[in-house]
Amino acid sequence: MRRMLAAIGAMALAGCAMLTAERPLLAPGDQDAAFALAEGLWAHREDDCTDDPAAKAPDEESCIDWVRVARESDGAWRIEAVGEDDPPMRLVVIPAVRTAEGRLAPLYVAEATSVKDPAPAYALIVPRGDLQSPVRRVAFDAISCFDLLRDGEPPDIVFNRDGDRLVGCTAKTMAAVQDAARRAVIETLDDLGDEELAFVRAGPE
């Protein structure tokens, strides 16, 4: 999740257009009962990082990025980057595709907000591993506006342009966010495993 915000920030700095909204469109009550993240310490490693998260702690020097995951009282998710000054991130995660009741969906979309960045940003969340809840491994990617244009402009998303240059897109409804996730996953499927987070252990450390 820390890497998700880093990816969103990198896209912004690179001038990439990302899916946003004027206000939060998802609520904890929109989440399905099947999806739950394992609460505790999670880790992200780049390809060249050989440190073993199971043998490391956040206060030790390593190439691992650490986040803490906890459920808030209203059912949303609190994501806190370890060792960073940024405020915690609040995630609301809903299925992007229909599935049988009680079954984990293959694709979710997350709405991310924080005190620092109250305007929502959106990302794909794909459960990995044994596909059981609580989920202990996820792939993720920020949703780019460019990935939504495969079959023309979708409804209920406003595309903002500076001349011929696409500079952003704004979702108006929850259904539009779900549709955006489905469109984006088609375009990013080859790269969707590049960013993963894995649960390490319960507890603060």
Helices and strands as residue ranges (DSSP letters): H 2-13, E 19-21, G 28-30, E 40-44, G 53-55, E 65-71, E 77-81, E 89-95, E 108-114, E 121-127, E 137-142, G 145-148, E 157-162, E 165-171, H 174-188, G 189-191, E 196-201
